[in-house]
Amino acid sequence: MRSALIACLATCLTAVHAQAAPTGPAPVPADFLWGVSTSGFQSEGSAPDSNWRRYAAQQGNEPYQNAIDFRHRYAEDIQRAAALGVKVFRFSVEWARVQPAPDRWDETELAYYDDVLRKIKAAGMRPMITLDHWVYPGWIADRHGWSDPGTVTAWLANARKVIQRYRGQGALWITINEPTVYLAQEVEHTKADKSVAADHLVQAHRGAYDLVHELDPGALVSSNVAFIVGVNEMVDKDFLDRVADKLDYVGLDYYYGLSVDNTSILGADLVHAPWKVDPQPDGIYYALRQYARRFPKLPLYVVENGMAGPDGSARPDGYTRAQHLRDHVYWVQRAIADGMHVIGYNYWSLTDNYEWGSYKPRFGLYTVDSGADGTLSRRPTDAVTAYREITARHGVPAGYRPAHRDSTCSLVDGLTSCLRPHG
């Protein structure tokens, strides 16, 4: 009965989606923020003791090795980003690296981040600084992470240190990366009580927001939401809805969609084989529309968007990284044309990296074979040229048509995206 109903629904809605596609959207505004995203633990290597250094060592995970050694190759990677024509370079200042013990700050590692920021600015880009990308020091892990109320106090002391050090640099601030997924990890890894951990993350964000506005007046602060199709309005009650009064923009991470004719995400292994999910580019339009509806007074920023390939090989469906990038940018432009206040878009990620237990999923504009290539050379994918063209033209050209088909009855925003399809 259920399959018959879905088939009927798809047939009934085909006419709605079969309307002639409009001409390509107008270019984005001149002040639109094109960017790239990275994170510390996933790319830096030389990782100190932390919760994730410990998790990575557990059975079933691929050895961490040295990630892609951003710690010592950041200058060249920052130049690669600048050559794309982007305006924003996102990175995280790893708490575990700068405060290896409760009573000690590592000035060498702080100086490293000083130079990262200096080189980003010198290359004509704006820093987007993430205070917490799921990693905390081993001494915090010994105290059971976000289960311990003392973690909030210690975390805010680190936040104050970082914000004070990098104030006045035009930074965009991200307090906590994808808190919904972070909470799920805390429950899995530390057996934390979800409500307790959520309370502490909320306290941390609210405190950091106030610190940024105290120490770095005029800077914009947010947390980036992991878009999980169909359930965000429910799961946001744990975090985002509780910090809505302390957001200057809504950060959104969009990777996967859902529709009547694309259910590939259901039951997919998003950790070990995300390339098996059929992308749904038009879903980013509906994800943005949902948050524009829910937070009408706040601008939107796509903090992460990207596509996984299988261990350096072509995807089985033949869809290329350049096609994926252009198609998603097309739908971001459509969102802007339809009145959504989108101020930026970051690609995840600049390079392949350690995807939380495995090097097999490859998301990078530049591919790096951390397993077989001891030189960790960066090799450009077809999306490098595509992104340069996008930033130069302020988007895809007017005559562009997406390579990937539109969805039939999108369910990205529940029934709303099906019953109110894009124009």
Helices and strands as residue ranges (DSSP letters): H 2-17, E 33-37, H 40-44, H 51-56, H 70-83, E 88-92, H 95-98, H 107-122, E 126-132, H 138-141, G 145-147, H 150-166, E 172-177, H 179-190, H 194-215, E 220-226, H 232-235, G 240-242, G 244-246, E 250-254, G 274-276, H 283-294, E 300-305, E 309-310, H 321-337, E 342-348, E 361-362, E 366-367, E 379-380, H 382-393, H 415-419
